[in-house]
Amino acid sequence: MPYVKSTKEILEKASKERYAVGAFNFNNMEFLQAILEAAEEEKAPVIVATSEGAIKYIGKGDIEAGAKLAVEMVRTYAEKLSVPVALHLDHGRDFKIIMAAIKAGYSSVMIDASHLPFEENLRETKRIVEIAHAVGISVEAELGKLKGIEDNVVEKESVLVDPEEAKVFVKETEVDFLAPAIGTSHGAFKFKGEAQLDFERLKKVKEYTQIPLVLHGASMVPQDVVKLANEYGAELSGAKGVPEDMLKKAIELGINKINTDTDLRITFVAYLRKVLSEDKSQIDPRKIFGPVFEQVKEIVKERIRIFGSSGKA
């Protein structure tokens, strides 16, 4: 299926039919292959995403080259698949990188100005929306702040979204989808105690905005994989994610895009450590990475099923 020019096409259908589409981050070819193979096998629409750091990594510091290479990789693989594939810029804060992604032909970009006061966030988002919409690319923005660390995003405190502000923000900016902060956080250590999400707040945001909503910091951090990683030398004690029932509840109340990165990283690290430990004479990267990325693919497939997007392509 051809590469999707605008992520909005995928998410408006998800919003109408009340399911969520996974947005899975990748940094290299192997992660991309695992994600797309999983989507194809599940017959699910999929969004693959790069952070600003991933664009720099792919382009060896050259952001325009990195964005262009990302688009070329995704387009090449998408042409061989039967499911719709979109490419998204996650947490765009650097104007130059956002412009590089738009110029390269990303399906959507996120302008993350959530760290700024409301009026400044609105102004910056509106500017990006005007530029992106002029070339048919959709835009995501965020209201409220998620605490935690993920790539270039570092926040010490969380601030939950104000539904009334969300209504004004969406109307004024004409943003295509919105990430409201409702209690999740970035990274592997999301909750110290019991997981808590503000579902009433989410319900109001959906009611007031009527657009696709996004859940950031939504990795489940599977405890069996954390245990495996720790058994082979990792130090992830206390890592805790969003429970499955909470994800499903969030989808029922209007979440249509769920960002997942940490789960893929933990799975990669756990099984890479295992493979290297169990076959210490192996030096062929293909034989090392092969079984590792099969496990990454399985995690993606599990998430797709939980999100309700299997068979929705």
C-alpha positions as CSV (number, residue, x, y, z in Angstrom):
1,M,0.0,0.0,0.0
2,P,1.3,3.5,-0.8
3,Y,2.9,5.5,2.0
4,V,0.2,7.6,3.7
5,K,0.7,11.3,3.0
6,S,-1.2,12.6,6.0
7,T,-1.5,10.7,9.4
8,K,-4.9,12.4,9.8
9,E,-6.3,9.8,7.3
10,I,-5.5,7.0,9.6
11,L,-6.5,8.6,12.9
12,E,-9.9,10.1,11.8
13,K,-11.0,6.5,10.9
14,A,-9.7,5.3,14.3
15,S,-11.6,8.1,16.1
16,K,-14.8,7.3,14.2
17,E,-14.6,3.5,14.9
18,R,-13.3,3.9,18.4
19,Y,-9.9,2.1,18.4
20,A,-6.3,3.2,18.6
21,V,-3.4,3.0,16.3
22,G,0.1,2.3,17.6
23,A,2.8,4.9,17.0
24,F,6.1,3.0,17.4
25,N,9.5,4.7,17.5
26,F,12.4,3.4,15.5
27,N,16.1,4.3,15.3
28,N,17.4,2.0,12.7
29,M,16.4,-0.5,9.9
30,E,15.9,-3.5,12.2
31,F,13.4,-1.7,14.5
32,L,11.5,-0.5,11.4
33,Q,11.3,-3.9,9.9
34,A,10.0,-5.5,13.1
35,I,7.3,-2.8,13.5
36,L,6.1,-3.1,9.9
37,E,6.2,-6.9,9.8
38,A,4.1,-6.9,12.9
39,A,1.5,-4.5,11.4
40,E,1.4,-6.5,8.2
41,E,0.8,-9.8,10.0
42,E,-1.9,-8.1,12.1
43,K,-3.5,-6.4,9.1
44,A,-3.3,-3.1,11.1
45,P,-2.7,0.5,10.2
46,V,0.5,1.7,11.8
47,I,2.4,4.9,12.5
48,V,6.2,4.7,12.8
49,A,7.9,7.6,14.5
50,T,11.3,9.2,14.9
51,S,12.3,11.5,17.6
52,E,14.6,14.5,16.9
53,G,17.4,12.4,18.3
54,A,16.7,9.6,15.9
55,I,16.8,11.9,12.9
56,K,20.2,13.1,14.0
57,Y,21.3,9.5,14.6
58,I,20.1,8.4,11.1
59,G,21.8,11.3,9.4
60,K,25.0,11.2,11.5
61,G,24.2,14.7,12.7
62,D,22.8,16.0,9.4
63,I,19.1,16.6,10.1
64,E,18.0,17.1,6.5
65,A,19.8,13.9,5.5
66,G,18.4,12.0,8.5
67,A,14.8,13.1,7.8
68,K,15.2,12.2,4.1
69,L,16.6,8.8,4.8
70,A,13.9,8.1,7.3
71,V,11.2,8.9,4.7
72,E,13.0,6.9,2.0
73,M,13.2,3.8,4.2
74,V,9.6,3.9,5.3
75,R,8.3,4.5,1.8
76,T,10.4,1.7,0.4
77,Y,9.0,-0.8,2.9
78,A,5.4,0.6,2.8
79,E,5.2,-0.1,-1.0
80,K,5.5,-3.8,-0.3
81,L,2.8,-3.9,2.4
82,S,-1.0,-4.2,2.3
83,V,-1.5,-1.9,5.3
84,P,-1.4,1.9,5.6
85,V,1.9,3.3,7.0
86,A,2.5,6.8,8.2
87,L,5.7,8.5,9.4
88,H,5.5,10.9,12.3
89,L,8.0,13.2,14.0
90,D,7.7,12.7,17.7
91,H,8.2,15.6,20.2
92,G,9.4,18.2,17.8
93,R,10.9,21.2,19.7
94,D,13.6,22.3,17.3
95,F,12.1,24.4,14.5
96,K,14.9,23.4,12.1
97,I,14.2,19.7,12.6
98,I,10.4,20.2,12.2
99,M,11.0,21.9,8.9
100,A,13.4,19.2,7.8
101,A,10.7,16.6,8.5
102,I,8.1,18.6,6.6
103,K,10.4,19.2,3.7
104,A,11.4,15.5,3.6
105,G,7.7,14.4,3.4
106,Y,6.8,13.1,6.8
107,S,3.1,12.2,7.2
108,S,2.8,14.3,10.3
109,V,4.9,16.3,12.8
110,M,4.4,17.0,16.5
111,I,5.1,20.5,17.7
112,D,5.8,20.1,21.4
113,A,5.6,23.5,23.0
114,S,3.9,22.1,26.1
115,H,6.7,23.4,28.3
116,L,5.7,27.0,27.3
117,P,2.8,29.1,28.8
118,F,-0.5,28.4,27.1
119,E,-0.6,31.4,24.9
120,E,3.0,30.8,23.6
121,N,2.2,27.1,23.0
122,L,-0.9,28.2,21.1
123,R,1.1,30.7,19.0
124,E,3.9,28.2,18.2
125,T,1.5,25.4,17.3
126,K,-0.6,27.6,15.0
127,R,2.6,28.6,13.2
128,I,3.6,25.0,12.5
129,V,0.0,24.1,11.5
130,E,-0.1,26.8,8.9
131,I,3.2,25.6,7.4
132,A,2.4,21.9,7.5
133,H,-1.2,22.2,6.2
134,A,0.0,24.2,3.2
135,V,1.7,21.0,2.0
136,G,-0.9,18.5,3.2
137,I,0.9,17.3,6.4
138,S,-1.0,16.9,9.6
139,V,0.1,18.2,13.0
140,E,0.0,17.0,16.6
141,A,0.4,19.2,19.7
142,E,0.4,18.6,23.4
143,L,-1.3,20.3,26.3
144,G,-0.1,19.8,29.9
145,K,3.3,18.3,30.7
146,L,4.4,14.7,31.2
147,K,7.2,14.2,33.7
148,G,10.1,11.8,32.9
149,I,12.9,11.4,30.5
150,E,12.6,10.3,26.8
151,D,15.2,11.2,24.3
152,N,15.3,15.1,24.1
153,V,12.3,15.4,26.5
154,V,13.1,16.1,30.1
155,E,10.4,17.2,32.6
156,K,10.7,17.1,36.4
157,E,7.0,17.9,37.1
158,S,3.7,16.9,35.5
159,V,0.9,19.3,34.7
160,L,-2.5,17.8,33.7
161,V,-4.4,19.2,30.8
162,D,-7.2,21.8,31.3
163,P,-10.2,20.6,29.2
164,E,-11.4,24.2,28.7
165,E,-8.0,25.3,27.5
166,A,-8.0,22.2,25.1
167,K,-11.2,23.4,23.5
168,V,-9.9,26.9,22.9
169,F,-6.5,25.5,21.8
170,V,-7.9,23.2,19.1
171,K,-10.3,25.8,17.7
172,E,-7.6,28.5,17.5
173,T,-4.7,26.3,16.1
174,E,-6.7,23.9,13.9
175,V,-4.4,21.2,15.0
176,D,-5.2,17.7,13.7
177,F,-4.7,15.6,16.8
178,L,-3.9,16.4,20.4
179,A,-1.9,14.8,23.2
180,P,-3.6,15.7,26.6
181,A,-1.5,15.1,29.7
182,I,-3.7,12.8,31.9
183,G,-1.2,11.3,34.3
184,T,1.3,9.1,32.3
185,S,5.0,9.8,32.1
186,H,7.9,9.1,29.8
187,G,10.5,6.3,30.4
188,A,10.4,3.0,32.1
189,F,9.6,4.2,35.6
190,K,6.2,5.7,35.1
191,F,4.6,5.2,38.5
192,K,6.0,4.9,42.0
193,G,2.8,3.5,43.5
194,E,-0.4,2.4,41.8
195,A,-1.0,3.7,38.2
196,Q,-3.5,6.5,38.1
197,L,-4.9,8.2,35.0
198,D,-7.5,11.0,35.0
199,F,-10.2,9.5,32.8
200,E,-12.8,12.1,33.6
201,R,-10.4,14.8,32.3
202,L,-9.8,12.7,29.2
203,K,-13.6,12.3,28.6
204,K,-14.1,16.1,28.8
205,V,-11.2,16.8,26.4
206,K,-12.7,14.4,23.8
207,E,-16.1,15.9,24.3
208,Y,-14.8,19.5,23.9
209,T,-12.5,18.9,21.0
210,Q,-14.0,16.1,18.9
211,I,-10.6,15.3,17.3
212,P,-8.3,12.2,17.6
213,L,-6.4,12.2,20.9
214,V,-3.0,10.8,21.7
215,L,-1.6,9.1,24.7
216,H,2.1,9.7,25.3
217,G,4.1,7.7,27.9
218,A,1.9,4.7,27.3
219,S,4.3,1.8,27.3
220,M,3.2,-1.1,29.5
221,V,6.7,-2.1,30.6
222,P,6.0,-5.9,30.7
223,Q,7.3,-7.3,34.0
224,D,8.4,-10.7,32.5
225,V,10.6,-8.8,30.1
226,V,12.0,-6.5,32.8
227,K,12.7,-9.7,34.9
228,L,14.5,-11.2,31.9
229,A,16.6,-8.1,31.4
230,N,17.6,-8.0,35.0
231,E,18.5,-11.7,35.0
232,Y,21.1,-10.9,32.3
233,G,22.6,-7.9,33.9
234,A,20.3,-5.0,33.4
235,E,19.3,-2.7,36.2
236,L,15.6,-2.0,35.8
237,S,14.2,-2.8,39.2
238,G,11.1,-0.8,39.9
239,A,10.3,-0.2,36.2
240,K,6.5,0.0,35.9
241,G,4.2,1.0,33.0
242,V,0.5,1.5,32.1
243,P,-1.7,-1.5,32.8
244,E,-3.6,-3.0,29.9
245,D,-7.0,-2.3,31.4
246,M,-6.2,1.4,31.7
247,L,-5.1,1.6,28.1
248,K,-8.4,0.0,27.0
249,K,-10.3,2.4,29.1
250,A,-8.4,5.3,27.6
251,I,-9.3,4.1,24.1
252,E,-13.0,3.8,25.0
253,L,-12.9,7.4,26.1
254,G,-11.3,8.8,23.0
255,I,-7.6,7.9,22.7
256,N,-6.8,7.0,19.0
257,K,-3.0,7.1,18.9
258,I,-0.8,5.4,21.5
259,N,2.9,6.1,21.6
260,T,5.1,3.1,22.4
261,D,8.8,3.2,22.6
262,T,10.1,2.0,26.0
263,D,8.5,-1.4,25.6
264,L,10.5,-2.0,22.3
265,R,13.7,-0.8,23.9
266,I,13.4,-3.0,27.0
267,T,12.5,-6.0,24.8
268,F,15.5,-5.3,22.6
269,V,17.9,-5.0,25.6
270,A,16.6,-8.1,27.4
271,Y,16.8,-10.4,24.5
272,L,20.1,-9.0,23.2
273,R,21.7,-9.7,26.6
274,K,20.2,-13.2,26.6
275,V,21.4,-14.1,23.1
276,L,24.9,-12.7,23.8
277,S,25.1,-14.6,27.1
278,E,23.9,-17.9,25.7
279,D,26.0,-17.9,22.6
280,K,29.3,-16.3,23.5
281,S,31.1,-17.4,20.4
282,Q,28.6,-15.8,18.0
283,I,30.0,-12.9,15.9
284,D,27.5,-12.8,13.1
285,P,25.2,-9.7,13.7
286,R,22.5,-11.3,11.7
287,K,22.3,-14.4,13.9
288,I,22.4,-12.1,17.0
289,F,19.8,-9.6,15.9
290,G,17.5,-12.1,14.2
291,P,16.0,-13.7,17.3
292,V,16.1,-10.4,19.2
293,F,14.0,-8.5,16.7
294,E,11.6,-11.4,16.4
295,Q,10.8,-10.7,20.1
296,V,10.5,-7.0,19.3
297,K,8.0,-7.8,16.6
298,E,5.9,-10.0,19.0
299,I,5.7,-7.1,21.5
300,V,4.4,-4.8,18.7
301,K,1.8,-7.4,17.7
302,E,0.6,-7.7,21.3
303,R,0.2,-3.9,21.5
304,I,-1.7,-3.7,18.2
305,R,-4.2,-6.3,19.5
306,I,-4.6,-4.4,22.8
307,F,-5.2,-1.2,20.9
308,G,-7.9,-2.8,18.9
309,S,-6.4,-2.0,15.4
310,S,-5.9,-5.6,14.2
311,G,-7.8,-6.2,11.0
312,K,-8.5,-2.4,10.6
313,A,-6.3,-1.9,7.6
